[in-house]
Amino acid sequence: MRSLTLFVWFAVTLVISFPLWAADDPKPGDFAGAMVFSGSEGSLLSIDIPEEVYRGLMQRDCGDIRIFDASENPVPFIIRERPKDVFTPPSEEVSFFLWDGGRENNLPANTDIEINTSGAVVRIKNQGSIPGRSPVYLVDLSRLNYKPSSLRIETENQGRNFNSLVSIHSSRDLSNWVSSDKRQILALFGRNVQDTLELPETGDTQYLLITIEGEAPPPVRMTVSFKPQEELVLYHERNIHGEKSKDGKKVNYHIDGFYPIESIEFILADADSIPVIIKNRYSSDEEWNIRARETIFRYNSAGSIVKSKPLEISTQAPYWELETTGELLFSSAPDCVIRWKPRELIFPARGKGPWTLSYGNAETFPLKAGELLPLSGREELEPAVFTGEKRYEKKEITTKGSFKFGKFLPWAFLGVAVITLSLLSLHIAKSMRKDNHNEKDET
């Protein structure tokens, strides 16, 4: 009877402890904040991660982010850099002017051309042509937003055949001209038309000189075309105000949360130049790590401000420090500017909506199999619609010396189960020895 009682106690212990072991999955209320989104059920939803989420994170690998459906069931997700869109800008007509070919080498100078404040050509002084010289046309590209790849020249040919060699010079400032080695043809042979020129792959070209040799009719329209372009990614940024030490040699910065920072910059309020050591650390009680020895500076020159370049970084530390290495002290604390690329969170709209993006918890909840969403890159995404926000108490539970009773309880039951099993085994062993002894006595 006693053995049966111990066995029942052991079984009950295991049954009670099982749900405690299984109760470790996070729920929305385990996090510091939440954002609620709606969308079409069954679709693949996309969220541009707001700055508020980064500000509330307590793990630098974004390990304290989860998605839940309306029943608080976890939904798989993935975080990635937003892909760049590729598009082809439409063709644009450009302005052109007949250049006076009387100058030696047929190359104008900026004193020969009047431009406005944006760099667009207004007129050419003494515009005209000299008999016997090939016409030269100045093409204005200064107002284009993208670099053109080709130039189409439509002529007033009235069906008349022609075949003319074309040479191209390019310039960014109307002073220095670069000649293209490639000689191209502008021609019409019946139905065969050669009216498009490849443009040189030079850098910041603002103007072209097109020299047309032979008997080509005069141009009536010039149009540029573009290659496919990648969308420019605009960085997000945030200013962090520093706190200067009493002796003026150090400035400390605290960045709330963990951002996917790609560069960090320190901006002086006034013209100055200060050699500094840049340090960081991951928590307030760790040692400082030296990241760089730099000189931060600001010069005011000709109405513009020249400043030191941003420091590229590969760490998401929230604590930073500037320390001067020379005798010059900080008169005021420079602002710290952090920059990061936009990132999107993608998840399938499983279960019932709305869906909750929960964030902010020092406790580590490792992602399980099936909680990370695989993507092929060809999926159609639907933007999730923000519908509300929630706030909870920030969960700082893994700080040093903290104690979590819920974590301890399963171990306590396991210990009781082990002790119970040991006592049961000892009792059975004693019973067996007693039975053997009784059998010997009877014999």
N, C-alpha and C positions, 0 to 999 in steps of 0.2 A: 504493500500500500504506500509506504513511504517512497519507494522508487517511482511509482506512478505519479505521485504528487510532484516530485522533482522534475520529472519529464514534462508534465503539464506546464509547470512554471517556466521551464526552458523554452517550450513552444510559444507560450504567450509572450515572452520577452522578444523572441525573433519577430513575431507578428507585429508587435508594437513598434519595434525599431525600424521595420522596413519602410513605412511611409515617411519616417524622419530622414532616412537616407535618400528617399526619392524626392523630398521636398526642397531640393537645392536649386531647382529651375527658377530663373528670375521672372518676376512679374512687373508690370508697369510701375507699381507703387514702390519697387525696390530702387528706383532711380530718382535723380534730383529734379528732373524736369521732363516734360513730354510735349510733343506737338502732334496735333490730330489732323489727319488728311482724309479726304474722300476721293473716290474714283470709280471707274467702271469695274464691276466684279469680273474676274477672269482675265483682265488686261495686265500688262506689265507697266507698273507705275514708276515714275521718275521724280525725284526731289532734288533740287539744288540745295545742298546742306547750308542752312543759315549760320551766320556768325554766332548766334546765341547758342547753338549746339556745341561749337568748338569751345566757347567760353565756359560751358558747364562740364566739359569732360574732365575726368580725373585719371585717365590712363592714356599715355602718349601714343599707343597703337590703336586708338579708337575702340578698344575692347569693351567699353561700357556704352555701346550703342546697340539697341535692339528694335525690332519691328514686331508689333502685336496686332492681331485682329480684334474685333469687338468682344470676342469671348476670351481675350487675354491669352490666346494660343500664339506661340512664336511663328513668325513668317520668315522664310529665307530671304537674304538680301546680299547685295554686294556694293562696295564703295569704289569708285574709280574716278580718274580725271575725266572731265567732260570732253568727248572727242571733238576735234576741230572740224567744222563744216568746210567742205570744199565746194566752191562755186566759181562760175566763169562770169566775170562782169560783162555787161553788154557793150558792143562797139560804140565808140564815141567819135563824133566829128571834131576835128581840131582846126584851129586858126593857122593860116600860113600867109607869108608876105614875100613879095618879090624883092630880093636883095640887090642893091647896086653893085654890079660886078666890077666896078672900076678899081677897087682896092687890090693891091698885090696879093696873090694867092687866094683871092675871093673869100677871105675869112673876116667877118666883122669883129669889132670890139664893142665892149659895153657902152662906149661913148657914142657909138653909131646908132644905138637903139634906145628908144624910150620905153620904159616899163613902169607899171604901177607898183604900189606897195606890196602886193601879193606876188610879184614877179611876172605877171602876164604882160606880153608885148602889146604896147599901145600903137606904136608906129615906128617905121624906119625913116631916119632922117635922109633927105635927098633920095627918096625912093625912085628907082628907075632901072633901066638896063642899058648896056652899051652894045651897039651893033657889033656883030662878029664874035661876041662871047656867049658861051652856053648859059642859059638862065639858071640862077641859083635861088632856091626858095628857103626861107627861114620858117621852120615849123615850131609852133609853141606847144609844149607838153606840160607847162608848169601847173596847170589847173587839174591835171589828172590825179586820181587817188591811187591808181595802180600803175605798175610799170608795163608799158605796152610791148607786145611781141612782134607786131607787124603793122605796116602802114599801107593802106590801099589808096591809090591815086586814080581818080576818075578824070578823064581828059575830054576836051571839046573836040573830038576827032571827026565827028560827022561821017563815020564809016571809012575814013581814010587810013590806009595802012601806014605803020611806022615801026621803027625798031631803034631804041635809044639806050645807050649805056647810062647807068645811074651810079653815082658815088655819094657816100653819106659821111658827114662829120657830126659828132655829138659834143655837147657841152653842158655843164651844170651852172655856169655863171656868166656866159657870153664873153669870157675872156680867154679861156683855154679850150682849144678844140682838139678832139681826138678823131683821127681818120680811121674809117673801117677798111680793112684789107679786102673785104668782099665786094666785087663789082657785080651789080645786078642789072636786069633788063626790064625796061618798060616798053611794051610792044603790043601791036595789033596786027594779026594776019588773018583776015577774013573773020572766021568765027573763033579763032584762037586768040585769047586775050591774056596778056601777062601784065597785070596791074597792081600786084601786091609785092611789097618789099619786106624782107626780114630785117628787123631792127637789131642793132648791136646789143650785146649782153653787158654793156657797161653799167656802172652803178647808178648814181643819182642823176640821170639824164633829164634835163629840163628843156633843152632846145636841140633841134636838128637843122643841119644845112643839107639840102637835097640838090645836087647838081645834075641836071638832065642834059646830056649831050645829044647832038643830032637834031633832027627835024620833028621832035615830038610836039604835039599840040599843047597849049597851055593847060594846066590843071584847073578844074572847076570845083573839086571837092576832095578833101583828104580825111580819111577815117582810120582810126587805130583800133586794133583788136588786142585781146588779152589772153594769156594762158590761164588755166584754172588756178585759183588762188585759195590758200588756206585762210580761214577766219583768224583774225588777230585775237589772241587770248588776253583779256584785260585782267590784270592782277587785282585782287582785293587787298586792301591795306588797312591798318589800324595804327593810330598814334598812341604810344604809351609814355606817360609823363614819368620822369625819373625823380628820385629823391636824393639830393646831394648830402654828402657827409659834412659834419661840422668843420673838418679841416679843409674841405674843398677839393680833396684828391680823388674822391670816389663818387660815383652815381649809381644807385641801385634801381632796378626795374623789376616789377612783378607782373607777368602776363597771366591773367586768369585763364585757366583751362589749358588745353593743348590744341594748337593750330598746326595744320600741315605747312609750316613756314618753309619758304624756299630762299628768302633773303631777308636780311635785317640791316637797318641803316640808322646811324646816329646823326641827327641834324642840329648843328649849332645855331643858336638864335641870332648871333652877330658874327661879323667877319672875324675869323680866328683860325689858328692852326695848332692842334694839340696832339702830341704823341701819346697813345693810350695802349693799355692791355685790355682786350675784350675777353670776359670770362662768362661761364654759365654753370648752372647746376640744375639737377632734376627735382630736388626738393629742398626745403629751407634748412634742413639739418645736415646736408651733405657738404663735402669740400668743393671749393671752386675749381673748375677746369679751365685752363687757358686755351682759348679758341684762336686768338690772333694777336699779333702786335702790329698796330696800324697807326697812321696819322689821320685823324679826322680834321677836315678843314672846310672853310667857307671863304670865298673871295667874291667881292662885289666888283664887277668889271663891266664897263660900258652898258650899264643899265640891266645887266643880267647877273644871276648868281651861279657861281661855279662851286660845286661841293664834291666831297669824296664819294666814291662809288659804294653801292650796297655790298655787304658781305654775304656771299652765298653760303648757306649752312645746310647741314644734313642732320640736325638734331631738333627736337621739339621741346627743349627745356623752357620752363616758365620763369626761371630766375636768371637775370643777366646783370653784369656789373662792368662799368667802365672805370679804369684806374689810370691816372696820369703817370707817365714815367719820367717826366722832366720836372722843372721847378714851377712851370706855369700851372696854376690851379684853375678849376672851373669857376667862372664868374656866375654862370647859371647852368642848370641841368639841361643837357641836350635832350630833345625828344628822341625816343626810340620808335622807329617805324618798322612794323613787321608786314611782310607781303606773302600772299599765298594764291595759288591758282584755284579757280572754282572746281569743286568736286560734286558729283551727283551720287545719290543713293538710289538704287533700283531694286524693286521687289515686286513679286507677283501678287495681285489682289486676291489672295486666297481667303476662304471663309467669308464672313460677313464684315462689311465696313461699318463705321469708319476705322481706319488703321492708325496706330499710334507709333510715332517715332520717340522712343524713350532714350534718355542719355544721362550720364553723370553718376558714377558709382565707383568707389575705390576698390570694392570687392571684385575679384576676378571671376567671371563666369565664362569659362572656355566655350567657344563655339563647338557645337556637336555636329556630327555628320548630318547633312541635309539642311543645316542652317546657313550655309554659304551658297549663293546662287551662281551656277555656272552660266556664262553668256558666250554666244558665238560671235557677237558683234553685228549680227544682221537683224536683230529684233526691232520691232516697232514699239516705241515707247509712248506712253500717255502721261502728260504732266499731272501729278497729283495736286489736288486743290486743298490749300490750307483752310481749316475750319475752326481751329481753336488751339489754346495753349494751357498747360497745367504746370503747377509748381509743387514740388515736394521738398522735404528736408534733405539736404545734401548728405549722402551716405559715406561718411568717412569711417569705414570699419576696418581697414587694414593698416591703420597707423600702428607704430611700434608700441607694444605693451597692451594693445586692445584685446578684449576677450569677447568672443561671440558664443553665447549660451546655446543657440540653436545648432552650432557646429559641434559643441562639446557633447550634447545630449545623446546622439547616436553612439559615440564612443563609450559613453557611460553605460548605455544599455548593452553594448557589445561586451564591455568588461563584466557586467553582471551575468551575461549569458555564458561567458567563458568560465567564470567562477562557479556558476550553477552546474555547467557541464563537468567541471572538475570534481565538484562535490558528488555529482551523480555517479561518475566513474569510480570515485573512492568508495562510495557506499556499495556499489555493485561488487567491487573487488572484496570489500570486507564481508559482504554477504556470502560470496563464493567461498572465501577462506573458512567462514563459520560453518557453512554447509559441509565442506570437506572434512573439517575437524569432527563434526557430529557423526559423519559416516564412519570415520576411523574408530570413534568411541563405541559405536554400535557393533563394529566388527570385533 
